């Protein structure tokens, strides 16, 4: 195997390959945004079912830069990452290849996969509104657009504009409403902030619980982790807040995905496709649903109990490729309105 990436990644893959060559007829090398310990159980199932060994390199940061520097010498056959913006960035950089699979097309709704077959969504997460139960009534909330109303002045907590989740939410506003209306919305949110954007999604929910703001914006799965985690402070904060699904009388709540793709440099393309097909199947989809409080892309898969307790929300069905196309404009709008 010819490699040009860091010693850590090289050692990880080479050690794994050396120890399993005799046991496996095929193998696939995966660059994963998610830590191997979190996804290893389902990868073990794939290995049992197919006889294909999966070698994993954890690459939460710098995955795209690594693939670009490695070029066609890259050992990676597939990537697993989060957010449509990251998937689209890999596509735009030319480090991925288009694949055709009837199974993927059957398992994954069209809005969650690239029209050219370059990337495929595997799980769905939504970016919604959280509110302090002692200061806000659910009836006061309605849409994302409503959060720009002056009645929320000094009452909103949300992450920085550099955060990819906010960039994708902004891009969805552009795709649905147009750039002009989306910019007015962004300016309205900025004017209504209770504090300078800071921290992660859980920090926004904790701030609402602590009275620093009345409403917060965050991803659904973080709330699930707070409710079921071991951190008592986070559990207490979650108990003081509630989730609200916006735009239910219109287009539905904004969603994003985690997804996978086959690299352009793949030496094991067919094995890589089999891996992604497996991850879109019922066994893997049920695992995803129960391990990270996300929604499966495959219809009919039983939801995790916590996720099921959130009801049956209406999701925005706009193609995520269209959201990705608005990503650059989203960043420009954030800069123009001074959302930092």
N, C-alpha and C positions, 0 to 999 in steps of 0.2 A: 504494500500500500504506500503510495507516494503522498507525503503530507508536507505542508508548509506552514502549519499553524503552531500555536504555543506548545511547550513541552508537556504541560498538564493534560491538555486534550489528547495529545499524541499518546502519552503514557496510558491514559484511561482507555482509549480505543484499542491500542496494541495489546495491552494486558488482557483485555476482555476477549479479543480475537484469538490470542495465543492459547488461552485456556479453554476454548470451546470449539476449535476447528474440527476436532474429531467427533464431537457430539452433534453438530449442526451442519446440514448440507448447504444451507444458505444463511446469509446474515444481512442486516440492514443497519446502517449507522445513522443515528438520530441526534440532531442538535435540538435541545429542548429548553424552552423558556421556563418550564416547570421542573422542579427538582426531581431527580430520579426516584427518590424514596416515596414521593407522592404518586407517581404514575407506574412504579415498578409492578404492583400487583396485577394491573391489567396487561402490562407487557409480558408478564410471566404467562398469563392466559393465552396471549397471542403465540408465544413460543411453543406452548403445549399443543395448541390447535394446529399450528402450521409447520412446526419444525424449523422455523426461521429465527435465528438469534438476533436480539435487538441490543446494540451497543449504544449507550447514551452518554452524551456530553452535555452537562448543564451549562447553558449560555444565556442567562437572564439579560446580561448587558453585552453589547458588542457583537451580536450574532451576525448582523448584516455586514459590518466591517470585516469580520473574520472571513465570511464567505467571499467577499469581494477581493480580499487580499490573497486568498487561496486560489481563486479562479477555478480552472478545470482540474487542478490538482487536489481540490477539496475531497476529503474522505466522506463528507456528509452526503447521505442519500435523501434525507427528508428533514424538514424542520417542523417544530411544534411551538407555536407562539400565541400571544394574545393580542387582541384588538385589530380591527380592520386596517387601521393606519399602518401598523407594522407589516401586515401581510402585503398590503399594496406597495409599501416601500421596497420590499424584497422583489416584488414583481417588476417594479419600475427600474430597479437596479440590474435586472437581467440575470439574476442568480437562480431563478426558478424556471421550470419547464411545464408546458401544458401536458396534461394527461387526459385520457378518455376512459371513463369507467361507467358502465350501466348501473353498477351497484351504488356508486357514489351519487349518481344522478337520481336514483330511486330513493335513497335514504335521506338525502339532504335537500330541503326546499330550495328553489332557485334563488331566492333572495339571500341565501346564506352561502352561496358558492360563486366563484368567478365565472362570468359568461364564457370565457375562453379556456376554462378548466385548469387554471393555474393554482388557485387556492380553494380550499374547502373548509367551511365552518364545521366545528365538531360540538361546541356547546354554545348556549345563549345566556347572556347576562343582560340585565336591564339597568339603566341609570334613571333613578326615580327620586321622588321627594320624600324626605323624612321630616316629621314635625314634633314639637314638644307637646305632649298630650295635655299638659296643664295650662297651656297658653294659646293653643290653636285648635280649632275644630276642623274635622275633615271637610265639612261643608264649605269652609272658607277657601279650599284649594280646588283647582280645576285643571289647569294646563301649565306647560312650561312657559308659554307666552305670558300667562298671568303673573308670573313671578317678577316681571318687569314693571308691574303696576306700582305707582308710588305708595300704595297702602302697605307695601312690604319694605319700605325704606328703613334701613338700619336693622333688618331682621333676617338677612340671609347669610349663610355660611357655605362656601364652596371652595374647591381646590384652585390652584394656580392655573393660568392659561397654558402653561408649559406641559401640563398633564395630558397625556394622550386620550384619556377617557373624556375630558372636557373638550378637547379638540374634535373628537368624533361626535360628541353631542352637538357642538357648534356646527360641524359639517352637515349633520342631519337637519338642523334648522335651515341651513342654506338650501339643501336639496329639496326640502319641503316647502319653504316659504319664499325663497329667493334671497339674494345677497343683501338687498336694501333692507328688507324687513328683519332679516337675521341680525344685521348690524344695529338696528334700533333696539332689538331685544338685548343684545350684548351690552349696549350702553345702559339700558334700563337695569339690568342685573348689577352692573358695576356700581350704579348710583344707589342700589338698595343693599349693598354689602354691609354687614354688621362689623366686619373686621377685614384686614388685609388678607387675601387668600394665602393659606398656609396649611401644611400638614396633609395627611392622607384622608381617604374617605371616612375611616373610623373616627378620625379627629373631628370631622364636621358633625357627625352624629353626637359625639361626646360634648361638643360645644353647645349644641342645641339642648342637650339634657342639662348642662350646667347653667343655662340661661344667658350664654353669650350671644345667642341668636335664637330665633323661633323656628326657622325652617332650614334644612340642609339638603344638599344634593349629593347622592352617592350611589354606588353600585349595589345591587341587591345582595350579592353573595357575601359582601363584607358584613352586612347586617346579620346574615345567617351565622357567620363565624362569631360575631359578638354574642348573639343569643346563646350559642351552644359551646362557646369557648370556656377556658379555665380562668380567664382574667375576670375577677369579680367586679372590678370597676367598669369594664366594658359591658358586662352583663347588666349591671345596674343602669348604665346609660341607655342601653337598648330598651330596658323596661320602662323608661321614662319617655320614650319616643315611639312613634308608629310610622308605618310605611304608607305612602299614598301613591297610587298609580295615576299618573297624569294622562291627559288627552284621551280618556276612555270613550268620550262621545265623538271623537274625531279620528285621527289617524292611528292613535294608540301610542303606547310608551316606546321611547327610543330603546333599541337593543344593539348590542355588539356581540362579538363572537371570540372564542378561541378557535384556532384553526391550524391546518397542516398543509404542506405542499411538498412536492418532489423537487430536489435541487437540479439545476442544469448539469452539474458535474456528476450526478449519480452514476455509480458503477453497478448498482443493484436496483434498477428502476422498477422491475416487476415486483420485487420483494417490498419496495417502498410503497407501491400502490396497494399491495395486499395489506400492509400495515394500516394505511389510512382507511381502507375499506373496513377493516376489523374495528377500528376506532369509531366508525360510523354505525356499527352494528349494535344489536340489542344489548349484548353482554357488556360491551364497553360503555354504551350510553347510560346504562343503569348505574354503572360504577361512577361515571362522571356526575350523575344526578345526586348520588348519595355522598360523594366525597368533598364537593366544593360548593354545594348549594346553588348549582346552576341548572339551567333548563336544557334537556337533551334536544338535539335537532331532529332526531328520529321520532316520528309520531307514534303514540301509543305506549311509550316507555313510562313506567311508574315513576312519579316524582318522589323526591325525598320528603319526609313528613313535614319538615319545617317549610320547605318551598311550597308544598301543597296547601299549607295553612295560610299562605298569602293570597289565596283565591285563584281565579282564572282570568288573568289580565288580558287585555287586547294589546297586541304588539304591533308596532309600525312594520309594515311589510315592504317598505321601499327597499329596492336592491342595495345591498351594502357596497356594491361597486360604485353606485352613484354617490353614496356618502363619501367613499374614499376619494372620488374625483373632486370633492369640495374641500378636502383637507387643507390644501395650501391657502385657499381663500379664507378658511376659518382662522388660521394663524395670523393672517394679515389683518383681519377684523379685530381680533383680540388686541393686537398691537395698536391699532388706530383708536380704540376706545379706552386704552389704558388699563385693561384687565391684566394684572400681573400675577 
